[in-house]
């Protein structure tokens, strides 16, 4: 199959859910995760995923939280009591036994639109830089350039580098 689009949904748990399951305040869970992330920052081979995220709080404001993979969740909750660990482990068993639902065409299109929109923004920014370079070249060699030929060579290299790979879906 040529150029197959594969969309993978990674199972994660938010720090807000961990706080609820463990009967802990969310700010305390966030503090614990921040300490763990700081301790693991020099050990990238440990593989746990602690992804910074946000959620809509009860007061209507976006608040910071973490999205954790299975391993990261276990790293956090092993410091908590047995009842809390049991609740979180049972929740992960639920998550893992759920059937993995492939993304719908609408979800894939939505993600594609987001990626293409971002790519379009980058392209527009680059075109603006190109226009400014052309104005600079018409008005004389920009400061720091040895010659117009050198400026054009640098510009071509920049364009090749900037758009050498197409956007990809994660």
C-alpha positions, 0 to 999 in steps of 0.5 A: 500500500503506497503512502498509507496514512497511519493515525495512532491514538496513544492512551494517556491519563491526565494529572487531574484524573490521577488527583481524583482517583488518589483523593489528592489535590491537583496542585499536589499531584502537579508538584509531585510530577514537577519534582519527578520531571526535574529528577528525570531530565538528565535520564532521557533513556527512561522513556516516560512521557510527561507531556505538559497540557491544559484543561478547562477548570471549573472556573472557566479558565485554562489551567496547566496539567500533565498528560502521562503515559502508562509508565509515567503514571506508574512512576507518579503513583508508586509514591502514593498509598496502596489504595491510590495505586490500586485505583490508578492501576485498575483505571489503566487496565480499563484504558488498555482493555478498551478497543483501540478505535481507529480515527474517523475520516473526519478526525484525520481530515481535521488533523490534516487541516491543522497541519496544513494550516500551520504549514501555510502560516510558515509558508506565508512567513517565508514569503514575507521574508522573501519579499523583504529580501527582494526589497533589500536586494533592489536597494543594495546589498544587505548589510553582512552580505558580500554580494547579491550572488552570495545573498541569493545563494544563502536564500536558496539554501534557506528555502531548500532547508525550510521546505525540504520535508513535507509536514507529517501527521503524528 
